[in-house]
Amino acid sequence: MRFFFRSKQFKVILAIFIALIAVSIIFSVIGGAISPQSNIAGTVTAPIRSAVTFISNAFSDFAKALSGGNEVMLENAELEAQINELREQLADYEKISKENSFYKNYLEIKDKNPDFKFAPATLISRDTADPYKAFVINKGSADGIAAHDPVITDAGLVGYVSEVGLTTSKVTTVLSPDISLGALDNRTNDSGIITGSLETNKKGYTKFKNLSRSCNVAVGDYVVTSGEGVFPKGLLVGTIESISNDQYNTSLSASVKPFVDIDNIREIMVITEFKGQGGSLIKEGK
């Protein structure tokens, strides 16, 4: 608005306004000097005085409108600031609410496993060259993360930390053949080894191998970690989807669908300490 008062249009209007006022004053003086019986001056100046009055009223209305507009602009600016503040508060509330929900689920795991120590982390990138969906998190050795630390969500086992940097780490998932961990059927206690394969990975599954032919595992059973190797006992792995003869030996194997939706992982927990920690990855064939 301030640029309007500097414009040529405003200067022209102002000049016309001043000229009309001057003319009106002159004719008023002339009209006053002529005898009251004569109405010539009044007749001549009447249109001019009307024009001056109109323009004066218009300028007055414009000034009021401008003043009112400034007040509205200030009110709008205050309202916008309040809205932005409320948006920030809402964003903070939603963040805190999500964090509370996130930690609440892990507190239940902590209650069942008081020896566990957690380090929360966030997925920051995926390894697109890895068909088994490895990813990188925003925590590293500076945060107490070490190689082979188990990685979980509140739904179950994700995998383990395979590479560690100062501030980031790489996580290998349970879909990968690089993982071999002792596992149990939670219902029958039959034991085997969880490891990934190209065949099961196509469906987003992992493999429960080296099951005895006399085992009683069934479709729908839950598979959990047995506590052998680098993983603590009792972590949920997934659900048995199918059972078949292992083509390479006399044992059985089962396809297991992980409880964790690895494609949509965002927040995870690294188990940095637990009772019995210090084992190594189980060698396939054990």
C-alpha positions, 0 to 999 in steps of 0.5 A: 500500500505504501507504494501507491502513495509514491506512484504517479497516479496518486500525485495526479489525484492529489494535484487535482484535489488541491486545484479544486480546493483552490478554485472553490476557495476563490469562488467562495471569496468572489461569491461573498464579495457580490451582493446577496441579491446576486446568485451568479457566483453561487450558481457558478461555484455550486458544481465545483463545490459539489465536486470538491465535497465529493472528492473530499468525502471520497478521500475521507472514506479512502483514509478510513478504509485504509485505516480499517484495512491496516487493522484487519491486516494486523488482526489477520497477522495475529491470527496467522501467528496463533494458527502457526503456534497451534500447528506447532503445538499439534505437531509436538503433541502428535510426536510425543503421542507417537513416542509414548506409544512407541516406548510403551510397547517396548516397556512391555518387552522390558518388563518381561526381559529386565536384563535388556538394554535398548537403543532407539533408532530410525531407518534413514536409508535402504540398501537397494542393492540388497534383495533381502532388504537391508537398511541403515539406521541413524545410530552407531558406535557413538551411541553404544551400538555394536556388531551383531546387536539384535534389532527388533520392533514391538512386533518382533525380530528384524535382524541384527547389526551387521556393520557399524560406523560412528553414527550409523549402522547397517541392519541385515534382516531375517530374510537374508541367508547371512543370518542363521539363528537358533529357533523354536516352535513356540507350541511344540518346542521343536528346534531348528535354524532360521535363515533366509533363502532366495526361494522364500525371500520372493514371498517375503518369508524366511526359512525354518530349517533342520527340523526333525522328521518326527517334529510336531510343528504345524502351519500357524505355529509361532517361531521364536528365538531359542537363545543360541548365538547372538540373539536372546531367547524368546524374541518373536520371529514369525508364523509358519506358513508351509512345511516341506521336505528339505531337498538337501537332507532328511530333515523338514523345513518350513516357510516362516512369515516374519511378524515384522513388516520389513517393507514399512519399518521406520522406528526400531530398537537395538538390544545393546545388552542382554543376559548371556550376550556374547555368542556368535552367529550359528553356522548353518548345518549345526 
